[in-house]
């Protein structure tokens, strides 16, 4: 019984959205489940997918909080 956890930042993927939509989550669940079926021959009904939305304040990389890192990266690109 595979259990897959997907972590994403809690922010919208489209203007005006502040989280991943239900439709996007459904696509993630379907796609990951299909990969496990195709690669490991795990039946869809035995695969569990958990999606965790993490506030951007609790996410970081490059030694910085996510939003600060993005600002720094954007400034370097400009």
Sine and cosine of phi, psi and omega as CSV:
sin_phi,cos_phi,sin_psi,cos_psi,sin_omega,cos_omega
0.00,0.00,0.99,-0.16,0.03,-1.00
-0.96,0.27,0.62,-0.78,0.13,-0.99
-0.83,-0.56,0.85,-0.52,-0.02,-1.00
-0.91,-0.41,0.76,-0.64,0.08,-1.00
-0.93,-0.36,0.79,-0.61,0.04,-1.00
-0.92,-0.39,0.83,-0.56,0.06,-1.00
-0.95,-0.32,0.76,-0.65,0.05,-1.00
-0.73,-0.68,0.42,-0.91,0.08,-1.00
-0.95,0.31,0.57,-0.82,0.01,-1.00
-0.99,0.14,1.00,0.02,0.05,-1.00
-0.36,-0.93,0.39,-0.92,-0.06,-1.00
-0.97,0.23,0.42,-0.91,0.08,-1.00
-0.99,-0.15,-0.10,1.00,0.01,-1.00
-0.71,-0.70,0.42,-0.91,0.03,-1.00
-0.82,0.58,0.72,-0.70,0.03,-1.00
1.00,0.04,-0.17,0.98,0.00,-1.00
-1.00,-0.08,0.59,-0.81,0.01,-1.00
-0.87,-0.49,0.25,0.97,0.06,-1.00
-0.31,-0.95,0.16,-0.99,0.10,-1.00
-0.94,0.33,0.70,-0.72,-0.06,-1.00
-0.97,0.25,0.30,-0.95,0.05,-1.00
-0.87,0.49,-0.61,0.79,0.02,-1.00
-0.91,0.41,-0.66,0.75,0.03,-1.00
-0.91,0.42,-0.65,0.76,0.05,-1.00
-0.88,0.47,-0.67,0.74,0.02,-1.00
-0.88,0.48,-0.63,0.77,0.03,-1.00
-0.91,0.41,-0.65,0.76,0.05,-1.00
-0.88,0.47,-0.72,0.69,-0.01,-1.00
-0.88,0.48,-0.72,0.69,0.00,-1.00
-0.89,0.46,-0.72,0.69,-0.06,-1.00
-0.91,0.41,-0.72,0.70,0.00,-1.00
-0.91,0.42,-0.67,0.74,0.03,-1.00
-0.88,0.48,-0.66,0.76,0.01,-1.00
-0.91,0.42,-0.64,0.77,0.04,-1.00
-0.88,0.48,-0.69,0.72,0.02,-1.00
-0.91,0.41,-0.57,0.82,0.09,-1.00
-0.91,0.41,-0.75,0.67,-0.06,-1.00
-0.92,0.39,-0.65,0.76,-0.11,-0.99
-1.00,0.01,-0.71,0.71,-0.09,-1.00
-0.95,-0.32,0.02,1.00,-0.02,-1.00
0.86,0.51,0.58,0.81,0.04,-1.00
-1.00,0.00,0.83,-0.57,-0.02,-1.00
-0.87,0.49,0.56,-0.83,0.00,-1.00
-0.83,0.56,-0.64,0.77,-0.07,-1.00
-0.95,0.30,-0.16,0.99,0.04,-1.00
-0.96,-0.27,0.07,1.00,-0.02,-1.00
-0.97,-0.22,0.79,-0.62,0.04,-1.00
-0.94,-0.34,0.71,-0.71,0.03,-1.00
-0.83,-0.56,0.80,-0.59,0.02,-1.00
-0.91,-0.41,0.79,-0.62,0.04,-1.00
-0.94,-0.35,0.86,-0.51,0.02,-1.00
-0.94,-0.34,0.81,-0.58,0.08,-1.00
-0.99,-0.15,0.86,-0.51,-0.07,-1.00
-0.97,-0.25,0.80,-0.60,0.06,-1.00
-0.83,0.55,0.60,-0.80,-0.03,-1.00
-0.87,0.49,-0.41,0.91,0.07,-1.00
-0.91,0.41,-0.36,0.93,-0.03,-1.00
-0.97,-0.25,0.35,0.94,-0.09,-1.00
-0.72,-0.69,0.67,-0.75,0.04,-1.00
-0.34,-0.94,0.28,-0.96,0.13,-0.99
-0.34,-0.94,0.25,-0.97,-0.05,-1.00
0.90,0.43,0.37,0.93,0.00,-1.00
0.98,0.19,0.16,0.99,-0.05,-1.00
-0.73,-0.68,0.40,-0.91,0.18,-0.98
-0.86,0.51,0.51,-0.86,-0.12,-0.99
-0.79,0.62,-0.74,0.67,-0.06,-1.00
-0.92,0.40,-0.60,0.80,0.05,-1.00
-0.92,0.40,-0.66,0.75,0.03,-1.00
-0.87,0.49,-0.69,0.72,0.01,-1.00
-0.89,0.46,-0.67,0.74,0.03,-1.00
-0.88,0.47,-0.70,0.71,0.02,-1.00
-0.88,0.47,-0.70,0.72,0.00,-1.00
-0.90,0.44,-0.66,0.75,0.01,-1.00
-0.91,0.42,-0.63,0.77,0.00,-1.00
-0.91,0.42,-0.60,0.80,0.02,-1.00
-0.94,0.33,-0.49,0.87,0.00,-1.00
-0.98,0.21,-0.39,0.92,-0.08,-1.00
-0.98,0.22,0.00,0.00,0.00,0.00
